[in-house]
């Protein structure tokens, strides 16, 4: 009798997550929680366009929950009203097989909880920079009457340039909304008035920021501790003028953003990684950066695009893709910048580009690390490609 063995073949390429959500291609899973999963994804377009984003997707078993659907819609609606360099942007919202999802910008760096867990020694200047930038983001929200309600170290991201961004407006609400009686958020950062059943307001967010600052100072009795202590006073005695707090922090000297940037870069190296490699965190929706193979691929793409630019082949390529003549606007900024065209966020340089119709466009480059911005107009002819290069002078900083 011939003996036969049963051979089980396993496809190791199988990935236990969706390969595509809407028009976004999934690259890897970053984290899971009780409500859903967070993915690193790419938005791909013609002419080699590629935009890396973060997607928060509801779990299938929760997709039928009307309460969860309303919460996703609410976060998308509130976040869409906020456009600030110190707030993580939400780009898109949709449903994938009935599951709601949010598309957000990615942040290359760490969340504040991770930095605290790494026992980073936060100097006064670093703490000032953190609080200062968070206050600027909160001021944008307060002007729109939006209260975050879940301000914790896990929801504060720091990128490799020392830029701080507030994330996760999933529990946010308008300040004038009635109190539902429910208490949301992490107990150690919730203001006392919320625990007592009162409605949250912008002073409640300032209390949470005070608790974060207290954690960073670790009992230090520096001058900064006086300002932080004022944020922890009862609501009636707590400061209410965010602008005044920002001005107070300006009195402290030092470039804390540079220290923050050095800390983030050093931590990447400590973990045996270089900036541009994948870093995963169960908490951080912004910890998403490329692996080395993607760096090599990006370099190859860059030189390919450079070749196309030098030979004038881009126009021909675009014509082949679209079947008609279109215009192309490429923007290159060093060392880096956030790019806005007609007040629409395009992404982060060193190079971004899109196909556009002919016309006059308002372009703004802003670099919060250098505290500099540049605004100008670009006249884009029909069927042409316009390449714009700008270099920020790194020897000076724009006045606050």
Beta strands, then each sheet from edge to edge (+ up, - down):
strand 1: 20-21
strand 2: 24-32
strand 3: 36-44
strand 4: 50-58
strand 5: 90-96
strand 6: 99-105
strand 7: 109-111
strand 8: 146-147
strand 9: 156-159
strand 10: 164-166
strand 11: 173-174
strand 12: 327-334
strand 13: 338-341
strand 14: 344-348
strand 15: 351-356
strand 16: 359-367
strand 17: 372-380
strand 18: 385-391
sheet 1: 1+ 2- 3+ 4- 6+ 5-
sheet 2: 7+ 9- 10+
sheet 3: 8+ 11-
sheet 4: 15+ 12- 18-
sheet 5: 14+ 13- 16+ 17-
end
